[in-house]
Amino acid sequence: MKVLVVGSGGREHALALAIARDDVVEAVHVAPGNPGTWAMDTKYGLDHHTELGEKIRRLDPVDATAVVELAQTLATDLVVIGPEAPLVAGVADEVRAAGITCFGPSKEAAQLEGSKQYAKEVMTAAGVPTARSAYCTTQDQIEAALDEFGAPYVVKNDGLAAGKGVVVTDDRDEALAHGLACGQVVIEEYLDGPEVSLFAICDGTTAVPLIPAQDFKRVGEGDTGPNTGGMGAYCPLPWVPEGLTDAVMEQVVGPTLAEMANRGTLFQGLLYVGLALTSNGLKVVEFNVRFGDPETEAILPLLTTPLGQTLHAAATGSLGDSKLTWKDGSSIVVVYAAKGYPGTPDNTGTITIGDTPKSVQVIHCGTTFGANHTLIPKGGRILAITAQGDNLNHARERVYSYIETIDYPTGFFRPDIAAAAAQGLIEEPTI
């Protein structure tokens, strides 16, 4: 099987590494990719100075015609679309229309992420537990909703915002300013309790869950500062209640797939369920329609089930009673970001990465090549460093020991990813 992964970030690099472990996969290419994925291509004899290599590196993920043409050129058996933008733009529909198997929801189904209000409508119709909310398009509506729900204020951009469209604050002026800047927002009641991410691979009627993970959205140590696309993650979660995954599949994923089918919109792809385990039970914070970043980088190294075959089965509606199997131990990812992120990142300087031990992976999220083939930052989140260990403390020791060997003067990372869980400081919530 030949696989084309569409995208250029850490999620796509992690997906490619996991898919490549599948014995039936002959080749996996990532387009447009990044220096980490381009290095993988040499394994399959692809020179990026050739015409085909240039076509891969220059692919626009939202250009459906270009994606189809590249998939045909590579004789691709499966296209996996990584980012949300091409999914919301309908690229998966065009790939399938060309007769190529594609993992990723249709344009209509991708509205579960493309519009917060659409997702709320689906959840309400499906009976999925979620926060009370109000859809607002005017200042009067925004102010009324802020007053109704009170602080902490939760204000979400209705559309795509690369993981940075949410403001949670006690400052009403800040909440109002964010709402006015977005134009169309969903304002919600604040949900207490720890947050959990659960991914489900879906074939339209059937779904199989991955192991729950927890990510860290705030930019600063101790969960301070503004929201980001994610500064780190870990799994499995030693503090989650027994039966959480089953409860989410029964209360959230199953009803959502059924409601989408009732609407004539089968959901085939990855459903990302962002959860809050509140004092009133589990509630959905948000849906995404693709592998989440950076949880993917922590989860996939523990997967032992062949990923390429599983994604192909989902894309062809044939998951059946599939179950995923996992390695023992813990996995963690720490994001190395450019100073200034999530504001204007400092993309000066170079990055030097040494040899990595077997238990560590360096995932490229926002890198490119500079003069003399030096590695330079490009964007906000630059690297995702993953490590596995016998337990969470072991994994943390490995990841932070290795990060200290990376020479990246204009970068920063959070030193406290998974620290509370490793110290047993998170109480088991009830669901």
Disulfide bonds with the S-S distance in Angstrom:
none
